[in-house]
Amino acid sequence: MTKSTLETIHQQRLLVCGWIDQVKGEVARGMPVLAQDGSMVGVVAAVIQSGAAQTINHILLGQTPPTAVYRLIPIALLDRLADEGIWLRVTHGQVAALPVHQPDC
């Protein structure tokens, strides 16, 4: 692979909103994020698009109240969209163990 191809594959874009097929709906900044027990774990800070195909593969979770820590939620952990927000397939404790987003410098 060329350097240009590698940069394209690893490049990430943070979006305000995006359609996620897995939950059959649009996920947008500010939407509440709920663990499987219904407890609120934060809000959507962004959706992350990456890879050569520029597909959405993560949600960036912002904490309430805001902190400098943003967690990456893979779309595989999304369960469903509902009026009250987006539900996850994991517990509140499991969310706390998700990796922290490290923006490219």
C-alpha positions as CSV (number, residue, x, y, z in Angstrom):
1,M,0.0,0.0,0.0
2,T,1.1,3.5,-0.7
3,K,1.4,6.1,2.1
4,S,-1.6,7.9,0.5
5,T,-3.8,4.8,0.7
6,L,-2.8,4.2,4.4
7,E,-3.7,7.8,5.3
8,T,-7.1,7.4,3.7
9,I,-7.8,4.1,5.5
10,H,-6.8,5.5,8.9
11,Q,-8.4,8.9,8.4
12,Q,-11.4,9.6,10.7
13,R,-14.1,12.2,10.3
14,L,-16.3,13.3,13.1
15,L,-19.8,14.0,12.0
16,V,-22.8,15.8,13.6
17,C,-25.1,13.0,12.5
18,G,-25.3,9.9,10.4
19,W,-27.5,7.0,9.3
20,I,-26.7,3.7,11.0
21,D,-28.2,0.7,9.3
22,Q,-27.9,-1.5,12.4
23,V,-30.5,0.6,14.3
24,K,-32.3,1.7,11.1
25,G,-32.1,5.4,11.9
26,E,-30.1,8.6,12.2
27,V,-27.9,9.1,15.2
28,A,-27.2,12.7,16.0
29,R,-25.1,14.8,18.3
30,G,-26.9,15.5,21.7
31,M,-28.9,12.3,21.6
32,P,-29.1,10.5,25.0
33,V,-27.3,7.2,25.2
34,L,-28.7,4.6,27.5
35,A,-27.2,1.4,28.9
36,Q,-29.2,-1.8,28.6
37,D,-30.7,-1.2,32.1
38,G,-32.0,2.2,31.0
39,S,-29.5,4.3,32.9
40,M,-28.2,7.3,31.0
41,V,-24.4,7.0,30.3
42,G,-24.0,10.2,28.3
43,V,-24.9,11.8,25.0
44,V,-23.7,11.4,21.4
45,A,-20.9,13.8,20.8
46,A,-20.4,12.7,17.2
47,V,-20.5,9.8,14.9
48,I,-17.2,8.6,13.5
49,Q,-16.7,7.8,9.9
50,S,-13.4,6.0,8.9
51,G,-11.8,3.5,6.7
52,A,-11.4,3.4,2.9
53,A,-15.2,3.2,2.4
54,Q,-15.7,6.0,5.0
55,T,-18.4,4.1,6.8
56,I,-19.7,5.0,10.3
57,N,-18.1,2.5,12.7
58,H,-18.3,4.2,16.1
59,I,-20.2,6.7,18.2
60,L,-18.3,9.2,20.3
61,L,-19.8,9.3,23.7
62,G,-19.7,12.5,25.6
63,Q,-20.2,12.6,29.4
64,T,-22.8,14.5,31.3
65,P,-21.7,16.9,32.8
66,P,-19.1,17.4,30.0
67,T,-15.6,16.2,30.6
68,A,-12.5,15.9,28.4
69,V,-13.0,12.1,28.2
70,Y,-14.9,10.8,25.2
71,R,-15.4,7.0,24.8
72,L,-15.7,5.1,21.6
73,I,-18.8,2.9,21.2
74,P,-18.6,0.4,18.3
75,I,-21.8,0.3,16.3
76,A,-22.0,-3.4,17.1
77,L,-22.9,-2.4,20.7
78,L,-25.9,-0.4,19.6
79,D,-29.3,-2.1,20.2
80,R,-32.0,0.2,19.1
81,L,-33.3,3.8,18.6
82,A,-36.3,4.9,20.7
83,D,-37.9,8.2,21.6
84,E,-35.8,8.5,24.7
85,G,-32.5,8.0,22.9
86,I,-30.2,5.3,21.6
87,W,-30.0,2.0,23.6
88,L,-26.8,0.0,24.0
89,R,-26.3,-3.8,24.4
90,V,-24.0,-3.3,27.4
91,T,-24.2,-2.3,31.0
92,H,-23.2,1.1,32.5
93,G,-20.1,-0.5,33.9
94,Q,-19.1,-1.9,30.6
95,V,-19.4,1.5,29.0
96,A,-16.9,2.8,31.5
97,A,-14.4,0.2,30.3
98,L,-14.7,1.2,26.6
99,P,-11.6,2.8,25.0
100,V,-11.1,6.6,25.3
101,H,-11.0,8.4,22.0
102,Q,-7.5,9.6,21.0
103,P,-7.8,12.3,18.3
104,D,-5.1,12.4,15.7
105,C,-2.6,15.1,16.5
